[in-house]
Amino acid sequence: MIIKILGTGCDKCDTLEENVKEAINELGIEASVEKIENLLEIVKYGVMTSPTLVIDEKIVSTGKVLKVKKIKELIEKN
């Protein structure tokens, strides 16, 4: 599983990354977490708000700092 956080490096993006890592740890799964801060790369996904959460190339959330519980639900669903 590849999880990406798209954002320009703001505090919200950092918090989402921390929450994603905690969710992965709590679930005990193998997943790589990538933080994409390059604006050209972010635009390729067609999103205009950050942070954006992408699981296995599927956009699952935009513009929100999700809590660990919600991230775990999204990971299990995808």
mmCIF file of the N, C-alpha and C atoms, coordinates in Angstrom:
data_MODEL
# 
_entry.id   MODEL 
# 
loop_
_atom_site.group_PDB 
_atom_site.id 
_atom_site.type_symbol 
_atom_site.label_atom_id 
_atom_site.label_alt_id 
_atom_site.label_comp_id 
_atom_site.label_asym_id 
_atom_site.label_entity_id 
_atom_site.label_seq_id 
_atom_site.pdbx_PDB_ins_code 
_atom_site.Cartn_x 
_atom_site.Cartn_y 
_atom_site.Cartn_z 
_atom_site.occupancy 
_atom_site.B_iso_or_equiv 
_atom_site.pdbx_formal_charge 
_atom_site.auth_seq_id 
_atom_site.auth_comp_id 
_atom_site.auth_asym_id 
_atom_site.auth_atom_id 
_atom_site.pdbx_PDB_model_num 
ATOM 1   N N  . MET A 1 1  ? 0.849   -1.177 0.000   1.00 0.00 ? 1  MET A N  1 
ATOM 2   C CA . MET A 1 1  ? 0.000   0.000  0.000   1.00 0.00 ? 1  MET A CA 1 
ATOM 3   C C  . MET A 1 1  ? 0.892   1.236  0.000   1.00 0.00 ? 1  MET A C  1 
ATOM 4   N N  . ILE A 1 2  ? 0.527   2.177  -0.834  1.00 0.00 ? 2  ILE A N  1 
ATOM 5   C CA . ILE A 1 2  ? 1.250   3.447  -0.903  1.00 0.00 ? 2  ILE A CA 1 
ATOM 6   C C  . ILE A 1 2  ? 0.270   4.557  -0.548  1.00 0.00 ? 2  ILE A C  1 
ATOM 7   N N  . ILE A 1 3  ? 0.627   5.321  0.468   1.00 0.00 ? 3  ILE A N  1 
ATOM 8   C CA . ILE A 1 3  ? -0.205  6.423  0.918   1.00 0.00 ? 3  ILE A CA 1 
ATOM 9   C C  . ILE A 1 3  ? 0.566   7.713  0.680   1.00 0.00 ? 3  ILE A C  1 
ATOM 10  N N  . LYS A 1 4  ? -0.101  8.669  0.041   1.00 0.00 ? 4  LYS A N  1 
ATOM 11  C CA . LYS A 1 4  ? 0.549   9.941  -0.265  1.00 0.00 ? 4  LYS A CA 1 
ATOM 12  C C  . LYS A 1 4  ? -0.216  11.085 0.382   1.00 0.00 ? 4  LYS A C  1 
ATOM 13  N N  . ILE A 1 5  ? 0.541   12.036 0.904   1.00 0.00 ? 5  ILE A N  1 
ATOM 14  C CA . ILE A 1 5  ? -0.025  13.274 1.404   1.00 0.00 ? 5  ILE A CA 1 
ATOM 15  C C  . ILE A 1 5  ? 0.415   14.363 0.447   1.00 0.00 ? 5  ILE A C  1 
ATOM 16  N N  . LEU A 1 6  ? -0.550  15.008 -0.203  1.00 0.00 ? 6  LEU A N  1 
ATOM 17  C CA . LEU A 1 6  ? -0.246  16.077 -1.146  1.00 0.00 ? 6  LEU A CA 1 
ATOM 18  C C  . LEU A 1 6  ? -0.461  17.411 -0.457  1.00 0.00 ? 6  LEU A C  1 
ATOM 19  N N  . GLY A 1 7  ? 0.563   18.242 -0.459  1.00 0.00 ? 7  GLY A N  1 
ATOM 20  C CA . GLY A 1 7  ? 0.449   19.559 0.153   1.00 0.00 ? 7  GLY A CA 1 
ATOM 21  C C  . GLY A 1 7  ? 1.778   20.290 0.077   1.00 0.00 ? 7  GLY A C  1 
ATOM 22  N N  . THR A 1 8  ? 1.720   21.572 0.286   1.00 0.00 ? 8  THR A N  1 
ATOM 23  C CA . THR A 1 8  ? 2.911   22.401 0.098   1.00 0.00 ? 8  THR A CA 1 
ATOM 24  C C  . THR A 1 8  ? 3.786   22.529 1.341   1.00 0.00 ? 8  THR A C  1 
ATOM 25  N N  . GLY A 1 9  ? 3.569   21.692 2.336   1.00 0.00 ? 9  GLY A N  1 
ATOM 26  C CA . GLY A 1 9  ? 4.423   21.711 3.514   1.00 0.00 ? 9  GLY A CA 1 
ATOM 27  C C  . GLY A 1 9  ? 3.876   22.508 4.678   1.00 0.00 ? 9  GLY A C  1 
ATOM 28  N N  . CYS A 1 10 ? 2.585   22.743 4.693   1.00 0.00 ? 10 CYS A N  1 
ATOM 29  C CA . CYS A 1 10 ? 1.965   23.520 5.776   1.00 0.00 ? 10 CYS A CA 1 
ATOM 30  C C  . CYS A 1 10 ? 1.800   22.652 7.032   1.00 0.00 ? 10 CYS A C  1 
ATOM 31  N N  . ASP A 1 11 ? 1.420   23.287 8.116   1.00 0.00 ? 11 ASP A N  1 
ATOM 32  C CA . ASP A 1 11 ? 1.215   22.557 9.373   1.00 0.00 ? 11 ASP A CA 1 
ATOM 33  C C  . ASP A 1 11 ? 0.134   21.488 9.246   1.00 0.00 ? 11 ASP A C  1 
ATOM 34  N N  . LYS A 1 12 ? -0.915  21.788 8.482   1.00 0.00 ? 12 LYS A N  1 
ATOM 35  C CA . LYS A 1 12 ? -1.986  20.808 8.285   1.00 0.00 ? 12 LYS A CA 1 
ATOM 36  C C  . LYS A 1 12 ? -1.456  19.548 7.606   1.00 0.00 ? 12 LYS A C  1 
ATOM 37  N N  . CYS A 1 13 ? -0.583  19.739 6.628   1.00 0.00 ? 13 CYS A N  1 
ATOM 38  C CA . CYS A 1 13 ? 0.002   18.610 5.909   1.00 0.00 ? 13 CYS A CA 1 
ATOM 39  C C  . CYS A 1 13 ? 0.863   17.768 6.850   1.00 0.00 ? 13 CYS A C  1 
ATOM 40  N N  . ASP A 1 14 ? 1.639   18.447 7.678   1.00 0.00 ? 14 ASP A N  1 
ATOM 41  C CA . ASP A 1 14 ? 2.498   17.743 8.637   1.00 0.00 ? 14 ASP A CA 1 
ATOM 42  C C  . ASP A 1 14 ? 1.664   16.950 9.628   1.00 0.00 ? 14 ASP A C  1 
ATOM 43  N N  . THR A 1 15 ? 0.576   17.543 10.111  1.00 0.00 ? 15 THR A N  1 
ATOM 44  C CA . THR A 1 15 ? -0.295  16.853 11.062  1.00 0.00 ? 15 THR A CA 1 
ATOM 45  C C  . THR A 1 15 ? -0.951  15.640 10.424  1.00 0.00 ? 15 THR A C  1 
ATOM 46  N N  . LEU A 1 16 ? -1.401  15.781 9.177   1.00 0.00 ? 16 LEU A N  1 
ATOM 47  C CA . LEU A 1 16 ? -2.005  14.652 8.475   1.00 0.00 ? 16 LEU A CA 1 
ATOM 48  C C  . LEU A 1 16 ? -0.991  13.529 8.309   1.00 0.00 ? 16 LEU A C  1 
ATOM 49  N N  . GLU A 1 17 ? 0.242   13.870 7.971   1.00 0.00 ? 17 GLU A N  1 
ATOM 50  C CA . GLU A 1 17 ? 1.285   12.849 7.826   1.00 0.00 ? 17 GLU A CA 1 
ATOM 51  C C  . GLU A 1 17 ? 1.497   12.109 9.148   1.00 0.00 ? 17 GLU A C  1 
ATOM 52  N N  . GLU A 1 18 ? 1.561   12.831 10.250  1.00 0.00 ? 18 GLU A N  1 
ATOM 53  C CA . GLU A 1 18 ? 1.728   12.199 11.560  1.00 0.00 ? 18 GLU A CA 1 
ATOM 54  C C  . GLU A 1 18 ? 0.560   11.272 11.873  1.00 0.00 ? 18 GLU A C  1 
ATOM 55  N N  . ASN A 1 19 ? -0.659  11.724 11.577  1.00 0.00 ? 19 ASN A N  1 
ATOM 56  C CA . ASN A 1 19 ? -1.847  10.907 11.832  1.00 0.00 ? 19 ASN A CA 1 
ATOM 57  C C  . ASN A 1 19 ? -1.870  9.651  10.965  1.00 0.00 ? 19 ASN A C  1 
ATOM 58  N N  . VAL A 1 20 ? -1.430  9.771  9.716   1.00 0.00 ? 20 VAL A N  1 
ATOM 59  C CA . VAL A 1 20 ? -1.364  8.614  8.819   1.00 0.00 ? 20 VAL A CA 1 
ATOM 60  C C  . VAL A 1 20 ? -0.375  7.585  9.376   1.00 0.00 ? 20 VAL A C  1 
ATOM 61  N N  . LYS A 1 21 ? 0.786   8.040  9.798   1.00 0.00 ? 21 LYS A N  1 
ATOM 62  C CA . LYS A 1 21 ? 1.792   7.125  10.343  1.00 0.00 ? 21 LYS A CA 1 
ATOM 63  C C  . LYS A 1 21 ? 1.290   6.436  11.612  1.00 0.00 ? 21 LYS A C  1 
ATOM 64  N N  . GLU A 1 22 ? 0.565   7.177  12.440  1.00 0.00 ? 22 GLU A N  1 
ATOM 65  C CA . GLU A 1 22 ? 0.001   6.584  13.653  1.00 0.00 ? 22 GLU A CA 1 
ATOM 66  C C  . GLU A 1 22 ? -1.060  5.539  13.307  1.00 0.00 ? 22 GLU A C  1 
ATOM 67  N N  . ALA A 1 23 ? -1.902  5.842  12.317  1.00 0.00 ? 23 ALA A N  1 
ATOM 68  C CA . ALA A 1 23 ? -2.938  4.902  11.886  1.00 0.00 ? 23 ALA A CA 1 
ATOM 69  C C  . ALA A 1 23 ? -2.325  3.607  11.366  1.00 0.00 ? 23 ALA A C  1 
ATOM 70  N N  . ILE A 1 24 ? -1.279  3.729  10.564  1.00 0.00 ? 24 ILE A N  1 
ATOM 71  C CA . ILE A 1 24 ? -0.595  2.551  10.022  1.00 0.00 ? 24 ILE A CA 1 
ATOM 72  C C  . ILE A 1 24 ? -0.013  1.715  11.163  1.00 0.00 ? 24 ILE A C  1 
ATOM 73  N N  . ASN A 1 25 ? 0.596   2.398  12.110  1.00 0.00 ? 25 ASN A N  1 
ATOM 74  C CA . ASN A 1 25 ? 1.191   1.720  13.259  1.00 0.00 ? 25 ASN A CA 1 
ATOM 75  C C  . ASN A 1 25 ? 0.123   0.985  14.072  1.00 0.00 ? 25 ASN A C  1 
ATOM 76  N N  . GLU A 1 26 ? -1.002  1.645  14.330  1.00 0.00 ? 26 GLU A N  1 
ATOM 77  C CA . GLU A 1 26 ? -2.077  1.027  15.105  1.00 0.00 ? 26 GLU A CA 1 
ATOM 78  C C  . GLU A 1 26 ? -2.689  -0.167 14.388  1.00 0.00 ? 26 GLU A C  1 
ATOM 79  N N  . LEU A 1 27 ? -2.770  -0.089 13.058  1.00 0.00 ? 27 LEU A N  1 
ATOM 80  C CA . LEU A 1 27 ? -3.317  -1.201 12.275  1.00 0.00 ? 27 LEU A CA 1 
ATOM 81  C C  . LEU A 1 27 ? -2.308  -2.338 12.109  1.00 0.00 ? 27 LEU A C  1 
ATOM 82  N N  . GLY A 1 28 ? -1.037  -2.029 12.298  1.00 0.00 ? 28 GLY A N  1 
ATOM 83  C CA . GLY A 1 28 ? 0.006   -3.038 12.153  1.00 0.00 ? 28 GLY A CA 1 
ATOM 84  C C  . GLY A 1 28 ? 0.176   -3.530 10.728  1.00 0.00 ? 28 GLY A C  1 
ATOM 85  N N  . ILE A 1 29 ? 0.064   -2.625 9.773   1.00 0.00 ? 29 ILE A N  1 
ATOM 86  C CA . ILE A 1 29 ? 0.174   -3.010 8.362   1.00 0.00 ? 29 ILE A CA 1 
ATOM 87  C C  . ILE A 1 29 ? 1.451   -2.431 7.743   1.00 0.00 ? 29 ILE A C  1 
ATOM 88  N N  . GLU A 1 30 ? 1.805   -2.987 6.604   1.00 0.00 ? 30 GLU A N  1 
ATOM 89  C CA . GLU A 1 30 ? 2.934   -2.485 5.828   1.00 0.00 ? 30 GLU A CA 1 
ATOM 90  C C  . GLU A 1 30 ? 2.406   -1.461 4.831   1.00 0.00 ? 30 GLU A C  1 
ATOM 91  N N  . ALA A 1 31 ? 2.953   -0.266 4.885   1.00 0.00 ? 31 ALA A N  1 
ATOM 92  C CA . ALA A 1 31 ? 2.562   0.774  3.930   1.00 0.00 ? 31 ALA A CA 1 
ATOM 93  C C  . ALA A 1 31 ? 3.675   1.805  3.857   1.00 0.00 ? 31 ALA A C  1 
ATOM 94  N N  . SER A 1 32 ? 3.872   2.350  2.679   1.00 0.00 ? 32 SER A N  1 
ATOM 95  C CA . SER A 1 32 ? 4.840   3.439  2.561   1.00 0.00 ? 32 SER A CA 1 
ATOM 96  C C  . SER A 1 32 ? 4.073   4.758  2.534   1.00 0.00 ? 32 SER A C  1 
ATOM 97  N N  . VAL A 1 33 ? 4.648   5.747  3.189   1.00 0.00 ? 33 VAL A N  1 
ATOM 98  C CA . VAL A 1 33 ? 4.031   7.069  3.254   1.00 0.00 ? 33 VAL A CA 1 
ATOM 99  C C  . VAL A 1 33 ? 4.930   8.045  2.510   1.00 0.00 ? 33 VAL A C  1 
ATOM 100 N N  . GLU A 1 34 ? 4.356   8.706  1.516   1.00 0.00 ? 34 GLU A N  1 
ATOM 101 C CA . GLU A 1 34 ? 5.099   9.688  0.736   1.00 0.00 ? 34 GLU A CA 1 
ATOM 102 C C  . GLU A 1 34 ? 4.450   11.052 0.901   1.00 0.00 ? 34 GLU A C  1 
ATOM 103 N N  . LYS A 1 35 ? 5.267   12.048 1.091   1.00 0.00 ? 35 LYS A N  1 
ATOM 104 C CA . LYS A 1 35 ? 4.761   13.418 1.186   1.00 0.00 ? 35 LYS A CA 1 
ATOM 105 C C  . LYS A 1 35 ? 5.166   14.135 -0.093  1.00 0.00 ? 35 LYS A C  1 
ATOM 106 N N  . ILE A 1 36 ? 4.176   14.559 -0.850  1.00 0.00 ? 36 ILE A N  1 
ATOM 107 C CA . ILE A 1 36 ? 4.405   15.226 -2.129  1.00 0.00 ? 36 ILE A CA 1 
ATOM 108 C C  . ILE A 1 36 ? 4.203   16.726 -1.925  1.00 0.00 ? 36 ILE A C  1 
ATOM 109 N N  . GLU A 1 37 ? 5.286   17.491 -2.019  1.00 0.00 ? 37 GLU A N  1 
ATOM 110 C CA . GLU A 1 37 ? 5.207   18.935 -1.834  1.00 0.00 ? 37 GLU A CA 1 
ATOM 111 C C  . GLU A 1 37 ? 5.420   19.713 -3.124  1.00 0.00 ? 37 GLU A C  1 
ATOM 112 N N  . ASN A 1 38 ? 5.845   19.034 -4.177  1.00 0.00 ? 38 ASN A N  1 
ATOM 113 C CA . ASN A 1 38 ? 6.086   19.672 -5.460  1.00 0.00 ? 38 ASN A CA 1 
ATOM 114 C C  . ASN A 1 38 ? 4.752   20.035 -6.115  1.00 0.00 ? 38 ASN A C  1 
ATOM 115 N N  . LEU A 1 39 ? 4.544   21.323 -6.346  1.00 0.00 ? 39 LEU A N  1 
ATOM 116 C CA . LEU A 1 39 ? 3.277   21.807 -6.880  1.00 0.00 ? 39 LEU A CA 1 
ATOM 117 C C  . LEU A 1 39 ? 2.922   21.177 -8.221  1.00 0.00 ? 39 LEU A C  1 
ATOM 118 N N  . LEU A 1 40 ? 3.902   20.941 -9.075  1.00 0.00 ? 40 LEU A N  1 
ATOM 119 C CA . LEU A 1 40 ? 3.637   20.320 -10.378 1.00 0.00 ? 40 LEU A CA 1 
ATOM 120 C C  . LEU A 1 40 ? 3.119   18.894 -10.209 1.00 0.00 ? 40 LEU A C  1 
ATOM 121 N N  . GLU A 1 41 ? 3.668   18.174 -9.238  1.00 0.00 ? 41 GLU A N  1 
ATOM 122 C CA . GLU A 1 41 ? 3.200   16.809 -8.968  1.00 0.00 ? 41 GLU A CA 1 
ATOM 123 C C  . GLU A 1 41 ? 1.781   16.826 -8.406  1.00 0.00 ? 41 GLU A C  1 
ATOM 124 N N  . ILE A 1 42 ? 1.501   17.784 -7.515  1.00 0.00 ? 42 ILE A N  1 
ATOM 125 C CA . ILE A 1 42 ? 0.178   17.893 -6.900  1.00 0.00 ? 42 ILE A CA 1 
ATOM 126 C C  . ILE A 1 42 ? -0.875  18.195 -7.971  1.00 0.00 ? 42 ILE A C  1 
ATOM 127 N N  . VAL A 1 43 ? -0.553  19.106 -8.885  1.00 0.00 ? 43 VAL A N  1 
ATOM 128 C CA . VAL A 1 43 ? -1.490  19.489 -9.953  1.00 0.00 ? 43 VAL A CA 1 
ATOM 129 C C  . VAL A 1 43 ? -1.865  18.288 -10.825 1.00 0.00 ? 43 VAL A C  1 
ATOM 130 N N  . LYS A 1 44 ? -0.962  17.352 -10.997 1.00 0.00 ? 44 LYS A N  1 
ATOM 131 C CA . LYS A 1 44 ? -1.240  16.154 -11.799 1.00 0.00 ? 44 LYS A CA 1 
ATOM 132 C C  . LYS A 1 44 ? -2.426  15.358 -11.253 1.00 0.00 ? 44 LYS A C  1 
ATOM 133 N N  . TYR A 1 45 ? -2.682  15.489 -9.955  1.00 0.00 ? 45 TYR A N  1 
ATOM 134 C CA . TYR A 1 45 ? -3.816  14.787 -9.342  1.00 0.00 ? 45 TYR A CA 1 
ATOM 135 C C  . TYR A 1 45 ? -5.127  15.549 -9.510  1.00 0.00 ? 45 TYR A C  1 
ATOM 136 N N  . GLY A 1 46 ? -5.041  16.782 -9.996  1.00 0.00 ? 46 GLY A N  1 
ATOM 137 C CA . GLY A 1 46 ? -6.238  17.568 -10.251 1.00 0.00 ? 46 GLY A CA 1 
ATOM 138 C C  . GLY A 1 46 ? -6.901  18.124 -9.000  1.00 0.00 ? 46 GLY A C  1 
ATOM 139 N N  . VAL A 1 47 ? -6.143  18.265 -7.941  1.00 0.00 ? 47 VAL A N  1 
ATOM 140 C CA . VAL A 1 47 ? -6.704  18.815 -6.704  1.00 0.00 ? 47 VAL A CA 1 
ATOM 141 C C  . VAL A 1 47 ? -6.209  20.236 -6.491  1.00 0.00 ? 47 VAL A C  1 
ATOM 142 N N  . MET A 1 48 ? -7.056  21.040 -5.869  1.00 0.00 ? 48 MET A N  1 
ATOM 143 C CA . MET A 1 48 ? -6.695  22.432 -5.636  1.00 0.00 ? 48 MET A CA 1 
ATOM 144 C C  . MET A 1 48 ? -6.625  22.785 -4.149  1.00 0.00 ? 48 MET A C  1 
ATOM 145 N N  . THR A 1 49 ? -7.003  21.842 -3.289  1.00 0.00 ? 49 THR A N  1 
ATOM 146 C CA . THR A 1 49 ? -6.965  22.092 -1.854  1.00 0.00 ? 49 THR A CA 1 
ATOM 147 C C  . THR A 1 49 ? -6.019  21.114 -1.176  1.00 0.00 ? 49 THR A C  1 
ATOM 148 N N  . SER A 1 50 ? -5.423  21.574 -0.109  1.00 0.00 ? 50 SER A N  1 
ATOM 149 C CA . SER A 1 50 ? -4.527  20.701 0.628   1.00 0.00 ? 50 SER A CA 1 
ATOM 150 C C  . SER A 1 50 ? -4.899  20.742 2.105   1.00 0.00 ? 50 SER A C  1 
ATOM 151 N N  . PRO A 1 51 ? -4.542  19.727 2.822   1.00 0.00 ? 51 PRO A N  1 
ATOM 152 C CA . PRO A 1 51 ? -3.855  18.533 2.334   1.00 0.00 ? 51 PRO A CA 1 
ATOM 153 C C  . PRO A 1 51 ? -4.815  17.572 1.634   1.00 0.00 ? 51 PRO A C  1 
ATOM 154 N N  . THR A 1 52 ? -4.255  16.764 0.773   1.00 0.00 ? 52 THR A N  1 
ATOM 155 C CA . THR A 1 52 ? -5.009  15.726 0.085   1.00 0.00 ? 52 THR A CA 1 
ATOM 156 C C  . THR A 1 52 ? -4.401  14.383 0.449   1.00 0.00 ? 52 THR A C  1 
ATOM 157 N N  . LEU A 1 53 ? -5.258  13.417 0.728   1.00 0.00 ? 53 LEU A N  1 
ATOM 158 C CA . LEU A 1 53 ? -4.809  12.070 1.078   1.00 0.00 ? 53 LEU A CA 1 
ATOM 159 C C  . LEU A 1 53 ? -5.108  11.137 -0.083  1.00 0.00 ? 53 LEU A C  1 
ATOM 160 N N  . VAL A 1 54 ? -4.089  10.409 -0.512  1.00 0.00 ? 54 VAL A N  1 
ATOM 161 C CA . VAL A 1 54 ? -4.208  9.483  -1.644  1.00 0.00 ? 54 VAL A CA 1 
ATOM 162 C C  . VAL A 1 54 ? -3.779  8.097  -1.171  1.00 0.00 ? 54 VAL A C  1 
ATOM 163 N N  . ILE A 1 55 ? -4.631  7.114  -1.371  1.00 0.00 ? 55 ILE A N  1 
ATOM 164 C CA . ILE A 1 55 ? -4.305  5.728  -1.021  1.00 0.00 ? 55 ILE A CA 1 
ATOM 165 C C  . ILE A 1 55 ? -4.296  4.918  -2.308  1.00 0.00 ? 55 ILE A C  1 
ATOM 166 N N  . ASP A 1 56 ? -3.143  4.340  -2.605  1.00 0.00 ? 56 ASP A N  1 
ATOM 167 C CA . ASP A 1 56 ? -2.962  3.550  -3.831  1.00 0.00 ? 56 ASP A CA 1 
ATOM 168 C C  . ASP A 1 56 ? -3.518  4.281  -5.058  1.00 0.00 ? 56 ASP A C  1 
ATOM 169 N N  . GLU A 1 57 ? -3.104  5.539  -5.200  1.00 0.00 ? 57 GLU A N  1 
ATOM 170 C CA . GLU A 1 57 ? -3.442  6.417  -6.328  1.00 0.00 ? 57 GLU A CA 1 
ATOM 171 C C  . GLU A 1 57 ? -4.917  6.799  -6.396  1.00 0.00 ? 57 GLU A C  1 
ATOM 172 N N  . LYS A 1 58 ? -5.675  6.572  -5.333  1.00 0.00 ? 58 LYS A N  1 
ATOM 173 C CA . LYS A 1 58 ? -7.075  6.981  -5.275  1.00 0.00 ? 58 LYS A CA 1 
ATOM 174 C C  . LYS A 1 58 ? -7.205  8.107  -4.250  1.00 0.00 ? 58 LYS A C  1 
ATOM 175 N N  . ILE A 1 59 ? -7.739  9.249  -4.682  1.00 0.00 ? 59 ILE A N  1 
ATOM 176 C CA . ILE A 1 59 ? -7.944  10.374 -3.777  1.00 0.00 ? 59 ILE A CA 1 
ATOM 177 C C  . ILE A 1 59 ? -9.093  10.031 -2.831  1.00 0.00 ? 59 ILE A C  1 
ATOM 178 N N  . VAL A 1 60 ? -8.805  10.060 -1.523  1.00 0.00 ? 60 VAL A N  1 
ATOM 179 C CA . VAL A 1 60 ? -9.832  9.705  -0.541  1.00 0.00 ? 60 VAL A CA 1 
ATOM 180 C C  . VAL A 1 60 ? -10.260 10.876 0.336   1.00 0.00 ? 60 VAL A C  1 
ATOM 181 N N  . SER A 1 61 ? -9.476  11.959 0.330   1.00 0.00 ? 61 SER A N  1 
ATOM 182 C CA . SER A 1 61 ? -9.834  13.127 1.137   1.00 0.00 ? 61 SER A CA 1 
ATOM 183 C C  . SER A 1 61 ? -9.076  14.348 0.649   1.00 0.00 ? 61 SER A C  1 
ATOM 184 N N  . THR A 1 62 ? -9.765  15.497 0.631   1.00 0.00 ? 62 THR A N  1 
ATOM 185 C CA . THR A 1 62 ? -9.102  16.753 0.284   1.00 0.00 ? 62 THR A CA 1 
ATOM 186 C C  . THR A 1 62 ? -9.506  17.840 1.258   1.00 0.00 ? 62 THR A C  1 
ATOM 187 N N  . GLY A 1 63 ? -8.549  18.675 1.608   1.00 0.00 ? 63 GLY A N  1 
ATOM 188 C CA . GLY A 1 63 ? -8.817  19.845 2.431   1.00 0.00 ? 63 GLY A CA 1 
ATOM 189 C C  . GLY A 1 63 ? -9.115  19.588 3.887   1.00 0.00 ? 63 GLY A C  1 
ATOM 190 N N  . LYS A 1 64 ? -8.816  18.385 4.377   1.00 0.00 ? 64 LYS A N  1 
ATOM 191 C CA . LYS A 1 64 ? -9.123  18.051 5.766   1.00 0.00 ? 64 LYS A CA 1 
ATOM 192 C C  . LYS A 1 64 ? -7.916  17.424 6.451   1.00 0.00 ? 64 LYS A C  1 
ATOM 193 N N  . VAL A 1 65 ? -7.776  17.728 7.725   1.00 0.00 ? 65 VAL A N  1 
ATOM 194 C CA . VAL A 1 65 ? -6.798  17.029 8.557   1.00 0.00 ? 65 VAL A CA 1 
ATOM 195 C C  . VAL A 1 65 ? -7.580  15.943 9.278   1.00 0.00 ? 65 VAL A C  1 
ATOM 196 N N  . LEU A 1 66 ? -7.522  14.747 8.726   1.00 0.00 ? 66 LEU A N  1 
ATOM 197 C CA . LEU A 1 66 ? -8.301  13.638 9.272   1.00 0.00 ? 66 LEU A CA 1 
ATOM 198 C C  . LEU A 1 66 ? -7.707  13.134 10.571  1.00 0.00 ? 66 LEU A C  1 
ATOM 199 N N  . LYS A 1 67 ? -8.586  12.680 11.460  1.00 0.00 ? 67 LYS A N  1 
ATOM 200 C CA . LYS A 1 67 ? -8.175  12.057 12.711  1.00 0.00 ? 67 LYS A CA 1 
ATOM 201 C C  . LYS A 1 67 ? -7.710  10.622 12.412  1.00 0.00 ? 67 LYS A C  1 
ATOM 202 N N  . VAL A 1 68 ? -6.947  10.074 13.332  1.00 0.00 ? 68 VAL A N  1 
ATOM 203 C CA . VAL A 1 68 ? -6.395  8.727  13.167  1.00 0.00 ? 68 VAL A CA 1 
ATOM 204 C C  . VAL A 1 68 ? -7.509  7.709  12.913  1.00 0.00 ? 68 VAL A C  1 
ATOM 205 N N  . LYS A 1 69 ? -8.595  7.797  13.661  1.00 0.00 ? 69 LYS A N  1 
ATOM 206 C CA . LYS A 1 69 ? -9.703  6.841  13.510  1.00 0.00 ? 69 LYS A CA 1 
ATOM 207 C C  . LYS A 1 69 ? -10.244 6.836  12.081  1.00 0.00 ? 69 LYS A C  1 
ATOM 208 N N  . LYS A 1 70 ? -10.457 8.024  11.507  1.00 0.00 ? 70 LYS A N  1 
ATOM 209 C CA . LYS A 1 70 ? -10.993 8.122  10.143  1.00 0.00 ? 70 LYS A CA 1 
ATOM 210 C C  . LYS A 1 70 ? -9.994  7.581  9.119   1.00 0.00 ? 70 LYS A C  1 
ATOM 211 N N  . ILE A 1 71 ? -8.715  7.857  9.333   1.00 0.00 ? 71 ILE A N  1 
ATOM 212 C CA . ILE A 1 71 ? -7.683  7.352  8.420   1.00 0.00 ? 71 ILE A CA 1 
ATOM 213 C C  . ILE A 1 71 ? -7.670  5.831  8.442   1.00 0.00 ? 71 ILE A C  1 
ATOM 214 N N  . LYS A 1 72 ? -7.792  5.258  9.627   1.00 0.00 ? 72 LYS A N  1 
ATOM 215 C CA . LYS A 1 72 ? -7.831  3.797  9.743   1.00 0.00 ? 72 LYS A CA 1 
ATOM 216 C C  . LYS A 1 72 ? -9.015  3.228  8.965   1.00 0.00 ? 72 LYS A C  1 
ATOM 217 N N  . GLU A 1 73 ? -10.171 3.884  9.064   1.00 0.00 ? 73 GLU A N  1 
ATOM 218 C CA . GLU A 1 73 ? -11.354 3.434  8.311   1.00 0.00 ? 73 GLU A CA 1 
ATOM 219 C C  . GLU A 1 73 ? -11.089 3.486  6.809   1.00 0.00 ? 73 GLU A C  1 
ATOM 220 N N  . LEU A 1 74 ? -10.478 4.564  6.338   1.00 0.00 ? 74 LEU A N  1 
ATOM 221 C CA . LEU A 1 74 ? -10.190 4.694  4.903   1.00 0.00 ? 74 LEU A CA 1 
ATOM 222 C C  . LEU A 1 74 ? -9.189  3.646  4.425   1.00 0.00 ? 74 LEU A C  1 
ATOM 223 N N  . ILE A 1 75 ? -8.179  3.381  5.251   1.00 0.00 ? 75 ILE A N  1 
ATOM 224 C CA . ILE A 1 75 ? -7.180  2.374  4.887   1.00 0.00 ? 75 ILE A CA 1 
ATOM 225 C C  . ILE A 1 75 ? -7.841  1.009  4.787   1.00 0.00 ? 75 ILE A C  1 
ATOM 226 N N  . GLU A 1 76 ? -8.659  0.666  5.762   1.00 0.00 ? 76 GLU A N  1 
ATOM 227 C CA . GLU A 1 76 ? -9.322  -0.644 5.747   1.00 0.00 ? 76 GLU A CA 1 
ATOM 228 C C  . GLU A 1 76 ? -10.292 -0.784 4.573   1.00 0.00 ? 76 GLU A C  1 
ATOM 229 N N  . LYS A 1 77 ? -10.920 0.331  4.206   1.00 0.00 ? 77 LYS A N  1 
ATOM 230 C CA . LYS A 1 77 ? -11.887 0.338  3.098   1.00 0.00 ? 77 LYS A CA 1 
ATOM 231 C C  . LYS A 1 77 ? -11.196 0.189  1.751   1.00 0.00 ? 77 LYS A C  1 
ATOM 232 N N  . ASN A 1 78 ? -9.993  0.721  1.642   1.00 0.00 ? 78 ASN A N  1 
ATOM 233 C CA . ASN A 1 78 ? -9.276  0.687  0.367   1.00 0.00 ? 78 ASN A CA 1 
ATOM 234 C C  . ASN A 1 78 ? -8.273  -0.396 0.411   1.00 0.00 ? 78 ASN A C  1 
# 
